[in-house]
């Protein structure tokens, strides 16, 4: 087993340092156990063994939280460097193989994940059959560290400055409605007319009932009347196809329907706010399997993304 030299000559096994780093970064034994895939008792035992070996207390435990002692704060950067060096050595060996192994844990928004990430993972899995993938779909922002995710695919700005964001593409939003609804209610000619129509709103948005549109330097904000609010772009698309109203949804959820004519774009001369589609990780030094997935996924998306052009996504092995 690999060892790291500590102060007075005692040596701490790398496995115990990994547990210490997990507890320190997640600030809890339960979160660390989930991240490591170990029991809470095993995590607690490893920390106690490490503290006994070093002769110092690294963590201050309370009923509500875990915090670092002065010795813990001093030791954490060195422990993180030791683990990074071990991972680098491991990844160097793995990179020499043609096919990565192990497990890749991916987090993605629900609608985007079902429409675009699942097919990408299928192609990725066919290309690298020795690699297992765990996909977690959730429209809420998740903690990469606590959740144990290798990479999270997110639509929107990154607020946590401790994470690393790799820009993949731009996700544009559009207003869409069925031809039948527009024939009954009339096609809006101005943003203000949206307030007189039935709206289908994304409930997770910061202001679901306020729609902002731009044309050049002109900006208009409209308060809409929602006949349906849902936390799924796919649900809003389905409601729009049923003729329930005008939906504000990402173009990635409506590209095929717009090309087929089953949905029509409303106010195409106006733009809605666009968002960055990003791969979010905890480090710039990506493990081999993560780097491969990000590279393949970015190549698959294209620039502009394939759902805007109607192109067919590239298959396995795309550069």
C-alpha positions in Angstrom: 0.0 0.0 0.0 1.2 3.5 -0.7 2.2 5.7 2.2 2.7 9.4 2.9 5.3 10.7 5.3 3.8 12.9 8.1 5.7 15.3 10.5 7.3 13.1 13.2 8.0 10.1 10.9 4.7 8.3 11.3 3.3 7.2 8.0 -0.4 7.3 7.0 -1.8 4.8 4.6 -3.2 6.4 1.5 -6.6 4.8 2.0 -6.9 6.5 5.4 -5.9 9.8 3.9 -8.6 9.3 1.2 -11.2 8.9 4.0 -9.9 12.0 5.8 -10.1 14.1 2.6 -13.6 12.8 1.8 -14.9 13.8 5.3 -13.2 17.2 5.2 -14.5 18.0 1.7 -18.1 16.8 2.3 -18.1 18.0 6.0 -19.8 14.9 7.2 -19.3 11.2 7.8 -22.6 10.2 6.1 -21.8 12.2 2.9 -18.2 10.8 2.9 -19.5 7.3 3.2 -21.8 7.8 0.2 -19.0 9.3 -1.8 -16.6 6.5 -0.9 -19.2 3.7 -1.2 -18.3 2.6 2.4 -20.3 2.3 5.6 -20.3 5.2 8.0 -18.8 2.9 10.7 -15.8 2.1 8.4 -15.3 5.8 7.7 -15.4 6.6 11.4 -12.9 3.8 12.1 -10.5 4.9 9.5 -10.5 8.5 10.9 -9.9 7.2 14.4 -7.1 5.0 13.2 -5.5 7.8 11.4 -5.7 10.2 14.3 -4.3 7.6 16.6 -1.4 6.9 14.2 -0.5 10.6 13.9 -1.1 11.4 17.5 -3.3 14.5 16.6 -7.0 15.3 16.4 -7.9 16.1 12.8 -11.6 16.6 13.0 -13.9 18.3 15.5 -17.2 16.3 15.7 -20.5 17.7 16.9 -24.1 16.5 16.6 -24.7 18.7 13.6 -21.5 19.0 11.7 -17.8 18.1 11.3 -15.1 20.7 11.1 -11.4 20.7 10.8 -9.1 21.3 13.8 -6.0 23.4 13.3 -4.0 20.2 12.7 -6.6 19.1 10.2 -6.5 22.3 8.3 -2.7 22.0 8.1 -2.8 18.4 6.9 -5.6 18.7 4.3 -3.7 20.3 1.4 -0.9 17.8 1.7 -3.4 14.9 1.8 -5.2 16.3 -1.2 -1.9 16.5 -3.1 -1.0 13.0 -2.2 -4.3 11.7 -3.5 -4.0 13.8 -6.7 -0.6 12.3 -7.3 -1.9 8.8 -6.7 -4.8 9.4 -9.1 -2.3 10.9 -11.7 -0.2 7.7 -11.5 -3.3 5.6 -11.8 -4.6 7.5 -14.8 -1.3 7.4 -16.5 -1.4 3.7 -16.4 -5.1 3.6 -17.4 -4.4 6.0 -20.3 -2.0 3.5 -21.8 -4.9 1.1 -22.4 -7.1 1.5 -25.4 -10.3 1.1 -23.4 -11.0 2.8 -20.0 -12.4 0.7 -17.1 -14.2 1.4 -13.9 -17.4 3.5 -13.4 -18.3 6.9 -14.8 -20.9 8.8 -12.7 -22.8 11.4 -14.7 -25.4 13.9 -13.5 -27.7 15.7 -16.0 -31.0 17.6 -16.1 -34.0 15.4 -16.6 -35.3 16.5 -20.1 -31.9 17.1 -21.6 -30.7 13.9 -20.1 -33.5 11.8 -21.6 -33.3 13.4 -25.0 -29.5 13.9 -25.6 -27.4 12.4 -22.8 -28.9 8.8 -22.8 -28.2 8.4 -26.6 -24.7 9.8 -26.1 -24.0 7.4 -23.2 -25.3 4.5 -25.4 -22.8 5.4 -28.1 -20.1 5.8 -25.5 -20.8 2.5 -23.8 -20.7 0.7 -27.2 -17.3 2.2 -27.9 -15.9 1.4 -24.4 -17.7 -1.8 -23.3 -15.4 -2.2 -20.2 -16.6 1.0 -18.7 -19.8 1.1 -16.6 -21.9 4.4 -16.5 -24.1 5.6 -13.7 -26.5 8.3 -14.8 -28.4 10.5 -12.3 -31.1 12.7 -13.8 -32.3 15.7 -11.7 -33.2 19.3 -12.7 -32.0 20.6 -9.3 -28.4 21.6 -9.0 -26.5 18.9 -7.2 -23.2 18.9 -5.2 -20.6 17.0 -7.4 -18.5 16.2 -4.3 -21.3 15.0 -2.0 -23.0 13.2 -4.8 -19.8 11.5 -5.9 -20.3 12.5 -9.5 -17.4 12.6 -12.0 -19.1 15.1 -14.2 -22.3 17.1 -14.2 -23.9 18.4 -17.4 -25.6 21.7 -16.6 -27.5 24.3 -18.5 -26.9 27.7 -17.0 -24.2 29.8 -15.2 -21.9 28.2 -12.7 -22.2 29.8 -9.2 -19.8 27.6 -7.3 -16.4 29.1 -8.0 -14.6 26.0 -6.6 -15.9 23.9 -9.5 -14.5 23.8 -13.0 -16.8 24.4 -16.0 -16.0 23.2 -19.5 -18.2 25.0 -22.1 -19.8 22.5 -24.5 -22.4 24.6 -26.5 -25.1 27.2 -26.2 -28.6 26.3 -25.3 -31.2 28.6 -26.8 -34.8 29.0 -25.7 -37.8 29.4 -28.0 -41.5 30.1 -27.8 -43.6 27.3 -29.5 -47.2 26.4 -30.0 -49.2 24.0 -32.1 -50.7 25.2 -35.4 -54.2 24.4 -34.0 -53.7 26.6 -30.9 -52.4 29.5 -33.0 -55.4 29.1 -35.4 -57.8 29.3 -32.5 -56.1 32.0 -30.3 -54.3 34.0 -33.0 -50.5 34.3 -33.5 -49.0 37.0 -31.3 -47.4 39.8 -33.3 -45.7 41.5 -30.3 -44.3 40.4 -27.0 -47.1 42.2 -25.1 -49.6 40.0 -26.9 -48.2 37.0 -25.0 -50.0 38.2 -21.9 -53.3 37.7 -23.6 -52.5 34.0 -24.5 -52.4 30.8 -22.5 -48.8 30.2 -21.3 -47.0 26.9 -20.5 -44.3 27.8 -18.0 -41.2 26.1 -16.6 -41.8 26.1 -12.9 -38.2 25.7 -11.9 -37.1 28.9 -13.6 -36.3 31.8 -11.2 -39.3 33.8 -12.6 -41.5 31.4 -14.5 -44.3 33.9 -15.2 -42.0 36.7 -16.4 -40.7 36.2 -20.0 -38.0 38.5 -21.3 -37.5 39.0 -25.0 -34.9 41.0 -27.0 -34.6 42.3 -30.5 -31.4 44.3 -31.1 -31.2 46.8 -28.3 -34.9 46.6 -27.5 -35.9 44.6 -24.4 -39.4 43.7 -23.3 -40.5 41.8 -20.2 -44.0 40.3 -20.2 -46.0 38.8 -17.3 -47.8 35.8 -18.7 -50.9 33.8 -17.6 -49.9 30.2 -17.1 -52.5 27.5 -17.7 -49.9 25.0 -16.9 -46.6 25.1 -14.9 -44.4 22.0 -15.0 -40.8 21.2 -13.9 -40.1 19.3 -17.2 -39.5 20.7 -20.7 -40.8 17.4 -22.1 -44.1 17.9 -20.2 -44.4 21.5 -21.6 -43.7 20.2 -25.1 -46.3 17.5 -24.8 -48.9 20.1 -23.6 -48.0 22.4 -26.5 -48.5 19.6 -29.0 -51.9 19.1 -27.4 -52.8 22.7 -28.2 -52.9 23.9 -24.6 -50.9 27.1 -25.1 -47.6 28.7 -25.9 -44.6 27.1 -24.2 -41.2 28.6 -23.4 -38.8 25.7 -23.7 -35.2 25.0 -24.8 -34.7 24.5 -28.5 -33.1 21.1 -27.7 -36.6 19.9 -26.7 -38.4 21.2 -29.7 -36.0 21.1 -32.7 -37.6 18.0 -34.3 -41.1 19.2 -33.8 -40.3 22.6 -35.4 -38.8 20.9 -38.4 -41.8 18.6 -38.7 -44.3 21.4 -38.4 -46.1 19.9 -35.4 -45.0 23.0 -33.5 -44.4 26.5 -34.8 -42.1 29.1 -33.4 -43.8 32.2 -31.9 -42.2 35.6 -32.4 -39.2 34.2 -34.2 -37.8 37.7 -34.6 -37.3 38.1 -30.9 -34.7 36.3 -28.8 -35.0 34.7 -25.4 -32.1 34.5 -22.9 -29.7 31.7 -23.9 -27.6 29.6 -21.5 -24.3 27.9 -21.6 -24.3 24.1 -21.7 -21.4 23.0 -19.6 -19.6 20.0 -18.2 -18.8 20.7 -14.5 -16.1 18.8 -12.7 -14.2 19.3 -9.4 -10.7 19.5 -11.0 -9.1 20.6 -14.2 -7.1 17.4 -14.2 -9.7 15.1 -15.6 -9.4 11.3 -15.2 -9.0 9.4 -18.4 -12.6 8.1 -18.5 -14.1 11.6 -17.8 -11.9 13.3 -20.4 -12.9 10.8 -23.0 -16.6 11.3 -22.2 -16.4 15.1 -22.3 -14.5 15.0 -25.6 -16.9 12.6 -27.2 -20.0 14.4 -25.9 -18.7 17.8 -27.1 -17.9 16.3 -30.6 -21.4 14.8 -30.7 -23.1 18.1 -29.9 -21.4 20.0 -32.7 -21.2 23.8 -33.1 -24.0 24.9 -33.4 -25.6 21.9 -31.7 -27.2 19.2 -33.9 -30.7 19.9 -32.7 -30.5 23.4 -34.3 -29.4 22.2 -37.7 -31.2 18.9 -37.9 -27.9 17.0 -38.3 -27.5 13.5 -37.2 -25.2 13.1 -34.1 -21.9 11.4 -34.9 -21.5 7.8 -33.8 -18.9 6.1 -31.7 -15.3 7.2 -32.2 -16.1 10.8 -33.1 -13.0 12.9 -32.8 
